[in-house]
Amino acid sequence: MMKKVLLTGASGFVGRHCIPLLIEQGFEVHAVSQQRQSSSASLRWHEINLLQEGAAGSLIEAVQPTHLLHFAWNAKPGHYWTAVDNFQWVRSSLDLLHGFAESGGQRVVMAGSCAEYDWDYGWCNENKTPLKPATVYGTCKHSLQTMLGAYSQQFDLSSAWGRIFFLYGPFEYPSRLVSSVILALLQGQPASCSAGEQVRDFLHVADIASAFVALLGSNVQGPVNIASGQGLAIKDVVTTVAQKLNREDLLRLGAIATSPHDPPVLLADVRKLQDELNWKPSISLDYGLDATIEWWTSQLNKSEAQYYSPGS
């Protein structure tokens, strides 16, 4: 039987990196986007707004997927933490889940977030760290994860939930940390940052995509942290970028005040990812930053006035 995956958020930051990996794994990929795309024999695009009532059910009925990989959500920096459509995405995601199960779907993996955890703990383990989201976004993601687990148990559906930590790489929103620093320095402008003492868990977007595709093809159940397990101070990451571009003179550490709500440490326990999924990152920070710098350089060379705008 042909493996057929419905990939939502397929033109977004993570989703687009999953497409070639899914095709390599032998999937017929049905990619969902609000932007018109060109289809091929192994990749079919569906232009649809999943927040429209009935859209999710109609899509499932038309595609009849064996697998579901769900990324679509509001991820616009500075907006998604409190956006009211977080609640709409919960509803749409449940519609997708219900339609998928009703149509005989076999395996579903959805994208969660480290924002589901209680950040006061700093170290995030899937079974031990309390889940106490402090934002609307984190609350809605956690609510969906809880319902996915209950639904899967009730209807004997194979499912997993990948909690993403701090990602970077090509096709990132230009206002996110790594890309904003790269863009400023490439254009000879000051890059204003906090003091950067905060320790975070960074992972290249291509590794994120690789982990999700591996998770989809596995029998691992429940929440799984998708991260490196390695803590890096933000100041070290942005300083490395500045050194690579030979523009340390433009890096302004401490120009922005550190929020009192910003935890000093946020680090993933990745033992489940490594031991049960047998997955480890393949892209070093050094190589990943080089690739991201190269990508943004090419974007600026194409047009000084036009930047990439991620889809959903």
Secondary structure as UniProt FT lines:
FT   STRAND          4..8
FT   TURN            9..11
FT   TURN            13..14
FT   HELIX           15..24
FT   TURN            25..26
FT   STRAND          28..33
FT   STRAND          43..47
FT   TURN            50..51
FT   TURN            53..54
FT   HELIX           55..63
FT   STRAND          67..70
FT   TURN            77..82
FT   HELIX           85..102
FT   TURN            103..104
FT   STRAND          107..113
FT   HELIX           114..116
FT   TURN            119..120
FT   STRAND          123..124
FT   TURN            126..128
FT   HELIX           136..155
FT   STRAND          158..164
FT   STRAND          166..168
FT   TURN            170..171
FT   TURN            174..175
FT   HELIX           177..186
FT   TURN            187..188
FT   STRAND          191..192
FT   STRAND          199..200
FT   STRAND          202..204
FT   HELIX           205..216
FT   STRAND          222..226
FT   STRAND          232..233
FT   HELIX           234..244
FT   TURN            245..246
FT   HELIX           248..250
FT   STRAND          251..252
FT   TURN            253..254
FT   TURN            260..261
FT   STRAND          265..268
FT   HELIX           271..275
FT   HELIX           285..302
FT   TURN            304..305
//
